[in-house]
Amino acid sequence: MFKVQGLGRNPEAKLIAGGMTLLPTLKQRLAKPTHLVDIAQLTELRGIAVKGGKLVIGAGVKHHEVATSAVVKKAIPALAGLASAIGDPQVRNQGTLGGSVANNDPAADYPAAVLGLGATVVTTKRQIAADQYFQGLFTTALEAGEIIVRIEFPLPKRAAYSKFHHPSSGYAMAGVFIAQTAEGVRVAVTGAGPGVFRWKEAEAALAKGLKPAALEGLKLDSREFNNDIHADREYRANLVRVMAKRALVKLAGKK
């Protein structure tokens, strides 16, 4: 395991790999780090492989690499599809898996896959289950100086992701990742609320059958959903239902 000594010597330092979240934050003067520590070239953060029934992807792997990897396409096609629709070509060629998950942006795509697949976030200190990792708006279980090394995704029986993307940024205004796993059905929602979350009611309904009709009449509490100039809470709640149904159609192999 490695350590980035610059973080210990400079408490206000920030890590940078792709910079797709950090740079906009700096431009808006929402952060003023004393130093930037570039970890983009660390070999410990690279690599894509299937090991022990899991798809293991290094934190420094870029979105484009995930999207085009033959290993990912064979192991979890939905994850490759998700990565291929992140932002634009410039973002996909710079942004990294670890950066997206570390920042836990409420409109990011990867958190839905990590939570939906029940993945494990492996850091320089420990292993964190997805259900304990995501804690709210830009908030995670990561401690000061703790760095994501890789993400381990259990191989699902089937999985699919569908999102309604913002027309200019490509961010998810609502995205739903549905996975049929060995433990049951998991449904993760991103973009709609202050952070990624599991839609437990949908999981219970879909446990009886992975069909869009199972979601009819299902309640979705939108009181804490995002409400802005792009969409109000109820509109986002409807988007979640629509994206979930589209993901189910993909699961069934329909176009």
C-alpha positions as CSV (number, residue, x, y, z in Angstrom):
1,M,0.0,0.0,0.0
2,F,1.2,3.5,-0.7
3,K,1.0,6.9,1.1
4,V,0.9,10.4,-0.3
5,Q,3.3,12.2,2.0
6,G,2.2,15.6,0.7
7,L,-1.2,15.2,2.3
8,G,0.2,14.7,5.8
9,R,2.5,17.7,5.6
10,N,-0.2,19.9,4.1
11,P,-3.6,19.4,5.7
12,E,-5.3,21.8,3.2
13,A,-3.8,20.0,0.2
14,K,-6.1,18.3,-2.3
15,L,-5.6,15.3,-4.6
16,I,-6.0,15.7,-8.3
17,A,-6.1,13.1,-11.0
18,G,-8.6,14.0,-13.7
19,G,-9.7,17.2,-11.9
20,M,-13.2,17.1,-13.4
21,T,-14.8,18.0,-10.1
22,L,-12.0,19.9,-8.4
23,L,-11.2,22.3,-11.2
24,P,-14.8,23.7,-11.5
25,T,-14.8,24.0,-7.7
26,L,-11.6,26.0,-7.8
27,K,-13.0,28.2,-10.6
28,Q,-16.0,29.0,-8.5
29,R,-13.7,29.7,-5.5
30,L,-15.5,27.2,-3.4
31,A,-12.2,25.7,-2.4
32,K,-8.8,27.1,-1.8
33,P,-6.3,24.3,-1.3
34,T,-2.7,25.2,-0.3
35,H,-1.3,22.5,-2.6
36,L,-2.4,20.2,-5.4
37,V,-1.0,16.6,-5.2
38,D,-1.1,15.0,-8.7
39,I,-1.7,11.2,-8.4
40,A,-2.7,10.5,-12.0
41,Q,0.5,8.5,-12.8
42,L,0.4,6.2,-9.8
43,T,0.5,2.6,-11.1
44,E,-1.2,1.4,-7.9
45,L,-4.4,3.2,-9.1
46,R,-4.4,1.5,-12.5
47,G,-5.7,-1.7,-13.9
48,I,-8.9,-3.6,-14.9
49,A,-9.3,-7.3,-14.1
50,V,-11.8,-10.0,-13.0
51,K,-10.6,-11.6,-9.8
52,G,-12.4,-13.9,-7.5
53,G,-15.8,-13.3,-9.0
54,K,-15.4,-9.5,-8.9
55,L,-14.6,-6.9,-11.5
56,V,-11.7,-4.9,-10.0
57,I,-11.0,-1.4,-11.4
58,G,-8.3,0.9,-10.2
59,A,-9.3,4.3,-8.9
60,G,-7.1,6.1,-11.5
61,V,-8.8,4.4,-14.5
62,K,-10.5,6.9,-16.7
63,H,-14.1,6.8,-17.8
64,H,-13.1,6.2,-21.5
65,E,-11.0,3.2,-20.4
66,V,-14.0,1.7,-18.5
67,A,-16.3,2.4,-21.5
68,T,-14.1,0.7,-24.0
69,S,-12.6,-2.2,-21.9
70,A,-13.3,-5.6,-23.3
71,V,-13.0,-7.0,-19.8
72,V,-15.7,-4.6,-18.4
73,K,-18.0,-5.2,-21.4
74,K,-17.9,-8.9,-20.8
75,A,-18.1,-8.8,-17.0
76,I,-20.6,-6.0,-16.4
77,P,-21.9,-4.5,-19.8
78,A,-24.1,-2.0,-17.9
79,L,-21.0,-0.4,-16.3
80,A,-19.3,0.1,-19.6
81,G,-22.5,1.6,-21.0
82,L,-22.8,3.9,-18.0
83,A,-19.2,5.1,-18.5
84,S,-19.7,5.7,-22.2
85,A,-22.4,8.3,-21.4
86,I,-20.6,10.3,-18.8
87,G,-20.3,14.0,-19.7
88,D,-18.5,14.5,-23.1
89,P,-15.4,13.1,-24.7
90,Q,-13.1,15.5,-22.9
91,V,-14.5,14.6,-19.5
92,R,-14.4,10.8,-20.3
93,N,-10.8,11.1,-21.3
94,Q,-9.7,13.0,-18.2
95,G,-12.1,12.0,-15.4
96,T,-11.4,8.9,-13.2
97,L,-13.5,6.4,-11.4
98,G,-11.9,7.1,-8.1
99,G,-12.4,10.9,-8.4
100,S,-16.1,10.5,-9.2
101,V,-16.7,8.2,-6.2
102,A,-14.5,10.2,-3.8
103,N,-16.4,13.4,-4.5
104,N,-19.9,11.8,-4.4
105,D,-21.4,14.5,-6.6
106,P,-25.2,14.1,-6.4
107,A,-25.4,14.2,-10.2
108,A,-22.6,11.7,-10.9
109,D,-23.2,8.4,-12.6
110,Y,-20.7,6.0,-11.0
111,P,-22.2,6.2,-7.5
112,A,-25.3,4.6,-8.9
113,A,-23.3,1.6,-10.2
114,V,-21.2,1.3,-7.0
115,L,-24.3,1.3,-4.8
116,G,-26.5,-0.7,-7.2
117,L,-24.0,-3.5,-7.5
118,G,-23.1,-3.5,-3.8
119,A,-19.5,-2.8,-4.6
120,T,-16.6,-2.4,-2.1
121,V,-14.5,0.7,-2.0
122,V,-10.9,-0.2,-1.2
123,T,-8.8,2.6,0.3
124,T,-5.3,3.0,1.6
125,K,-6.7,2.1,5.1
126,R,-9.6,-0.3,4.7
127,Q,-12.5,-1.8,2.7
128,I,-15.8,0.1,2.8
129,A,-19.1,-1.5,1.6
130,A,-21.1,0.8,-0.7
131,D,-24.1,0.9,1.7
132,Q,-21.8,2.5,4.3
133,Y,-19.7,4.6,2.0
134,F,-22.2,7.1,0.6
135,Q,-23.4,9.5,3.3
136,G,-25.0,12.5,1.6
137,L,-24.3,15.6,-0.5
138,F,-20.6,15.5,-1.4
139,T,-20.1,13.4,1.8
140,T,-18.6,9.9,2.1
141,A,-17.1,7.7,4.8
142,L,-13.5,8.7,3.7
143,E,-11.4,10.0,6.5
144,A,-8.7,12.7,6.2
145,G,-5.8,11.5,4.1
146,E,-7.6,8.3,3.1
147,I,-7.4,7.6,-0.7
148,I,-9.4,5.3,-2.8
149,V,-7.2,2.6,-4.4
150,R,-9.7,0.5,-6.3
151,I,-13.4,-0.5,-6.5
152,E,-14.4,-4.1,-6.4
153,F,-17.7,-4.9,-8.2
154,P,-19.4,-8.2,-7.6
155,L,-20.5,-9.8,-10.9
156,P,-24.3,-9.5,-11.2
157,K,-26.7,-11.9,-12.9
158,R,-28.0,-8.9,-14.9
159,A,-27.7,-5.2,-14.6
160,A,-28.8,-2.1,-16.5
161,Y,-28.6,1.7,-16.2
162,S,-30.7,4.4,-17.6
163,K,-30.5,8.2,-17.1
164,F,-32.0,11.4,-18.2
165,H,-29.0,13.6,-18.8
166,H,-28.7,17.4,-18.6
167,P,-28.5,18.6,-22.2
168,S,-25.4,20.7,-21.7
169,S,-23.4,19.1,-18.9
170,G,-24.4,15.5,-19.4
171,Y,-24.9,15.1,-15.7
172,A,-27.7,12.9,-14.5
173,M,-30.9,14.7,-13.7
174,A,-32.1,11.3,-12.8
175,G,-30.4,8.0,-13.3
176,V,-31.4,4.5,-12.1
177,F,-29.1,1.5,-11.9
178,I,-30.8,-1.9,-11.4
179,A,-28.9,-5.0,-10.7
180,Q,-30.1,-8.6,-10.1
181,T,-27.5,-10.0,-7.7
182,A,-27.0,-13.2,-5.8
183,E,-28.5,-11.5,-2.8
184,G,-31.5,-10.0,-4.6
185,V,-32.5,-7.0,-6.6
186,R,-30.8,-3.7,-5.9
187,V,-32.0,-0.3,-7.3
188,A,-29.8,2.8,-6.9
189,V,-30.9,6.3,-7.9
190,T,-28.6,9.2,-8.6
191,G,-29.2,12.8,-9.8
192,A,-32.7,13.2,-8.2
193,G,-31.7,13.9,-4.6
194,P,-28.8,15.3,-2.5
195,G,-27.0,12.0,-3.0
196,V,-27.2,8.5,-4.4
197,F,-29.7,6.3,-2.6
198,R,-31.3,2.9,-2.8
199,W,-35.0,2.8,-3.7
200,K,-36.0,0.1,-1.3
201,E,-39.7,0.0,-2.2
202,A,-38.8,-0.7,-5.9
203,E,-36.4,-3.5,-4.8
204,A,-39.2,-5.1,-2.8
205,A,-41.6,-4.8,-5.8
206,L,-39.1,-6.1,-8.3
207,A,-38.2,-9.1,-6.2
208,K,-41.5,-10.5,-7.3
209,G,-40.7,-10.0,-11.0
210,L,-38.3,-7.7,-13.0
211,K,-41.1,-6.1,-15.0
212,P,-41.9,-2.4,-15.5
213,A,-45.5,-3.1,-14.4
214,A,-44.2,-3.9,-10.9
215,L,-43.4,-0.1,-10.5
216,E,-46.9,1.1,-11.3
217,G,-48.4,3.0,-8.4
218,L,-45.2,2.7,-6.3
219,K,-44.7,5.7,-4.0
220,L,-41.5,7.7,-4.1
221,D,-40.9,10.3,-1.4
222,S,-39.7,13.4,-3.2
223,R,-39.6,15.8,-0.3
224,E,-35.8,15.9,-0.2
225,F,-35.3,15.7,-4.0
226,N,-33.5,18.5,-5.8
227,N,-35.6,21.5,-6.8
228,D,-33.9,23.9,-9.2
229,I,-34.3,25.7,-12.5
230,H,-33.8,22.5,-14.4
231,A,-36.6,20.5,-12.7
232,D,-38.7,20.5,-9.6
233,R,-39.0,17.7,-7.1
234,E,-42.1,16.0,-8.6
235,Y,-40.7,16.2,-12.1
236,R,-37.5,14.4,-10.9
237,A,-39.6,11.8,-9.1
238,N,-41.4,11.1,-12.3
239,L,-38.0,10.9,-14.1
240,V,-36.9,8.3,-11.6
241,R,-39.9,6.1,-12.4
242,V,-39.4,6.5,-16.1
243,M,-35.7,5.7,-16.0
244,A,-36.3,2.7,-13.8
245,K,-38.8,1.3,-16.3
246,R,-36.3,2.0,-19.1
247,A,-33.6,0.1,-17.2
248,L,-36.0,-2.8,-16.8
249,V,-36.6,-2.9,-20.5
250,K,-32.8,-3.1,-21.0
251,L,-32.7,-5.9,-18.5
252,A,-35.3,-7.8,-20.5
253,G,-33.1,-7.4,-23.6
254,K,-35.6,-5.2,-25.4
255,K,-34.6,-2.1,-27.4
